[in-house]
Structures are given as structure tokens and as C-alpha cells.
């Protein structure tokens, strides 16, 4: 698991130089940043030392700005905390307004993203509207505090107060759950938290709601219009999570093509890749292990392994099985960002070996049988493939699919087995 603590180091090395350079860039080239505070405190934000005399949302902003100033970040005095109250959603708050999403009030809204990590280089999310949509564009975890230090791996140390659902609105759930407008730090009240090492859903709504007496961090965004950077495909093996799902008996899935066990998993991946017109569908295999086969031995490509939006999941096979991914696998074969917290059938530990818990070789949907499952919400943690060692085989889950082919161009022309899209026409 040595890779878990060091995976993010390479992105941090250029932080200081990048921030110096960004300070001189014209406005249209600015890349707005986000970070998790290095300091933490209870749900009464006014009690935090950095809050000064402010309370509630204003205290959250003051804390973010004090941290940005301490780290000498550009535009330090503009940062806003990702927080909701009973009267103001985080969506409106980040726009410099009050009220509820869809009815924000208070003058001209501030620009909102897209955002980058604190180094001002690495993509973090799409715009505010893209981030809070039903197809949420979050590219990787926020990863770092304001100084570019890695967040701890333990959940109680890497999470932050949000009070906010995935749509950018206050989380209600029979609530309210915002620590009395971020003025309460006592037991008896609670609020949702976000996970600094999580992506889809968990970045703002990660796990159980702690008491307002707990000590959590804050997530801080630099508001304003930001440069949009779209990655282009580089040579690599495509990876996706299936849009379809089913029980632990893989033969019962659409696309299993009469197969069972591991062969059914591969058929499901290939059927999905073919329907989505991905290059060389026959090259895909499911990230699955059984009693006789480790998932890592089914991966013959040495990568790099890339999601369909071109983001690198792992640089090579060794990187894939070191216990930590570069970013999470939360894009399906259609190129859509998934939502929620779906489970993924794996039967596989973070080192790519079999866990020994695999729905009887992926042939059982019995409630009494279990399998090891992962979550596509995590990247730099083993949870991507071993979130739970015992998930009932009767429930539904998805699959991770890996191509064993290096795709050079995203047009399929390089496939030796399929020339149907080649043209005899010349300019």
C-alpha cells in the first residue's frame, strides 16, 4: 500500500512555481482553485480562530480566506466555503448570493469555475452547474490542503463540513442538518460532510453525518470565471464502469451472451463496449477475480489506463495494483459521469489478487452468498476495489471494464479486425 501516501506527490511538486506564474496571468487565463483547509473545528464556525468576529456562513468564508492568505494564494480574499444553511444553498453562496438554487438573489452572480487543484494546474471539477447536475462533472478528488499537503487517509481527518447535497442545495433529509446555520458545536445536532479523497457524490455527501461537536475541515473555492481545459486522448487502454448492473450471477445479465463466471463478465464488458462503439470491443475484460484467477493476471496491457474522458486512472500495471488509483473510475461506456454511490462487483483486493469472496465464482445470486465489492467514488484509497469484503450476491452492482489494447487514436481506425470505418476516398 506504499503508493497511497505518495500518489499525489508528483502533482504537488510544481505548486509553488505554478502559483508564482499564475499571479501574472491575464484574467481570461486564470484557473480558479479549490482546497480543503489544513485547520479543523466544530460546527460553530465562529469558534474557529480564523473566523475573527464572523459567524455562520461569513465565518466559513473568513476561515477560507485566512487559510488562502496563509498559503499566499492569489485572490486570497475572495474564497468562499462550500456550505449551505436553511436559507442559503451552497450553490447560491458560491455565486455570492443568498436563497435557494433556482432562485438565488442578491445582485450579479460571481463566476463559478471550472476549478483546479490548489496547484492551479490539475483539473478538479467542471463549472458549478456541471458539478451539481445529474451528470456531475468532478474529475478527481480535491486531495490537498491550502499548502499542497496530502490529506490524511483516515476518514475523520480528511472530511469537511458541507450541509449540502449533490445538487448544491441544503441537505434536508428530514433535517435541518446545518449545525443551526453553522453556529452550533454541540451534541444533539449534526450535518453532512464531504470527503476530500472522494469524487462523485461523496465529495459533498460522504457517509454518515457526524455530530456538530466533531472536528472537521472546510472545502474552499475561489469564485470567478475560469479557464476551461479539455484533455485530449493520449495513447492508452480505455477503462469504464458499466451503465448496466445485475446480481452476482453474471450469467443473468443482459450481454452475458450465454456465458457464466468470469467469461460472462468479459462478455458483458465487450457487449457494452460494442454498443458504445468503443475501439476494439473484444479487447475488454472485467476487473474480476475468482478462486483460480486474480484480476491482475487478466490485465495484459501495461497501460497507461485511461477513462473515456482521457483522465489517467493508472500510469501502468504496477501503478494499477499498488493500492491507489490516480483518479476514480466513475465514467461509463457512454462517456457519462455516474451519480450516487453504486457498488461494483470485484472479488478483488487492492493489489489485484482474489479476495476469495466471489458469489461462488460469479454464479450465485443467493442472499446467503457474498462477494467483495468496490466503490467508484474513491481513487487514492483501496476502497475503489475493496470497499466491502462481504456484499450480498442478491443485490445489484456494476462492473469495471479494462481494455487490454493500447488505443492510439480515438477513431477506431487502428483496429486490425474492423475496417468498416475506413474510407477509400482521398482529398
WOLIN-V739031 format. One record per helix or strand of 2 or more residues. SS is the DSSP state (H for helix, E for strand). FROM is the first residue (numbers start at 1). TO is the last residue. If there is no record, write none. Layout:
# WOLIN-V739031
ss->{SS:SS}
from->{FROM:FROM}
to->{TO:TO}
This chain:
# WOLIN-V739031
ss->{H:H:H:H:E:H:H:H:H:E:H:E:E:E:E:H:E:H:E:H:E:E:E:E:E:E:H:H:H:E:H:E:E:H:E:E:H:E:H:E:E:E}
from->{3:9:15:27:32:45:49:56:76:80:90:98:112:115:123:128:144:155:159:179:190:193:210:216:224:236:250:261:281:284:295:305:312:317:331:343:359:370:383:388:397:400}
to->{6:12:22:29:36:47:51:70:78:81:94:99:113:116:125:131:145:158:161:182:191:195:211:221:225:241:252:275:283:286:298:307:314:320:332:345:362:375:386:392:398:403}
